[in-house]
Amino acid sequence: MSGGATVERVTGEVIIAVEGVSLAFGGVKALSDVSFDVREHEVRAIIGPNGAGKSSMLNVINGVYHPQRGTIRLKMDGTLREFHDMDPHEVALSGIARTFQNLALFKGMSVLDNIMTGRNLRMHSNILLQALRLGPAAKEEIEHREAVERIIDFLEIQAWRKTPVGRLPYGLQKRVDLGRALALEPSVLLLDEPMAGMNVEEKQDMCRFILDVNDHFGTTIVLIEHDMSVVMDISDRVVVLDYGRKIGDGTPDEVRGNQAVIDAYLGVSH
Amino acid sequence: MFYRENGQYKTTYAADQQMLPILQDRVFMAGLLVVAFVAVPFFASDYLFLSLLIPFLILTLAAIGLNLLVGYCGQISIGHAAFMAVGAYAAYNIALRIPQLNFLVVLVLAGLIAAAVGMLFGVPSLRIKGLYLAVATLAAQFFTDWLFARVKWFTDYASSGSVSTAPIVMFGWTIDTPVKKYCFLLAVLIVFTLIAKNLVRGHIGRAWMAMRDMDVAAEVIGIRPVYAKLSAFAVSSFYVGVAGALWGFMHLGSWEPLAFNLTLSLNLLFMIIIGGMGSLLGSYFGAAFIVMLPILLNQLPTLLGVPISTAMISHLELMIFGALIVFFLIVEPHGLARLWAVGKEKLRLWPFPH
């Protein structure tokens, strides 16, 4: 995992295409004319100083915010499809899952229930069957429980299965957040600062989980991260945003040498 | 020492997901059911049934309904007595116009009508939340108060505006004595509690709780707010509608529109706040607290032989009642159900400190 990977990584076709997206809140321009793409199986990082519009970008992809201009195309059933005013439900259906910068776990629920909620999209038994917990509903519940247990094993959180998430330490909560997103069995995973506020050991664990997900399941990863050593180590391509504009795009090495990026991070003397 | 799960291994997910996973709990529940169905009917007096147990059972059902909405889905409503009124008047009109219909069918139909009305008044929840939603649900309260007082069709053109019901006959069994009413209501309550428990531990319950805890995250993992919120309003109003029909037919017998006013709505809200939001058990505790405490306070001076005038007693009753509510909320803001859970946790370790 040292800088400058020597192994040629295979990435596939474009899975998310962002074209000329602009987003403003009243007079505040969060994003102006941002375009980039994400290819299958790659680890794509979005970096930039605070307030650069990184989280807004993820919210646009998720359908939480609707951009004033530009289009987002998502791969669905093998072809890129353009969505207009997507709602988050459609985006989730197209196989995009998300973790949050400030933990957005369901505080009143156990670890198990939090991750089970990630399976809701795949559970279909109707309200009457659930009310009586008749055959199909009970069977469905157990099938999905098995899938969730595999995720719990993968993230090594077996011991906290039935603990309310509010009682867990921060690092573990981040892991549960990842587990909830994984429960969707997504083709793309959007991670908003998965390592914020962690110590070195926790960061290493989280890196390992992210790379394992990428390796084993072939999941495409889009991540926002401030820790440059992590970004440079694990990502295949990096987008750099500053004040809502794209100022750099390329491999970690290209981005590192980009003058505009260096200026944005270190400042320029006038 | 006696309450612990050591040695009770679960080898299937089905066993792990059952309602009462610990053997001692199952034994306790079985004992409780025997007491409720066998011992109580033998020993309780008519007074106890009419002023305590029957209101307790019906209001518990209503509190469970409200708890599904407020405690589980996080959508506050202070107009729930309106849906009780809808249930009561719907049941009255159905029973009046189709007398041969079985009372159980009448109950379900009344619940369904209340559910439809509840969904209608739940629509604002898609845009507003918190206190603003609470104010919007007040509209339901004022609307039904007006509707049942003014539109005479609902009260069968009774000149006084009040309606009265005949004793219920079901499968050739007349439910007229307090004991019969108690047994019938207890059975209904148990069935509805089981259904509520199944719902909240199924995926619809998780969708509700996800909306309550973090709505943006819930949407992003694919839960549709429209479906989650409106289904919570529908199920909640169904429960409350059935409770309203039972309140009218089994407890009041005859009633006027004011029977389902804002005070009742607020009482329901107190029940779930004191009992515990997001807890079915809490609905039982809360209803018991609100129903029994005033009666207990009323009887206490007489029992203790303290000579106080009845006017004084009724004033004191209100004051002590208010003070106790404040006291319980300070001691345990999460309600009596949390106290119960903490007690159980302690019992598991007893007699050791850790």
Interface residues (C-beta under 8 A of the other chain):
Chain A: N62 V64 D87 P88 H89 V91 A92 L93 A97 R98 F100 A104 L105 F106 K107 G108 M109 D113 M116 T117 G118 R119 N120 L121 M123 S125 I127 Q130 A131 L132 R133 A137 A138 E141 I142 R145 E146 E149 R180 A181 A183 L184
Chain B: Y13 A14 Q17 I195 N198 L199 G202 H203 I204 R206 A207 M209 A210 R212 D213 M214 V216 A217 A218 E219 V220 I221 G222 I223 R224 S231 V235 G278
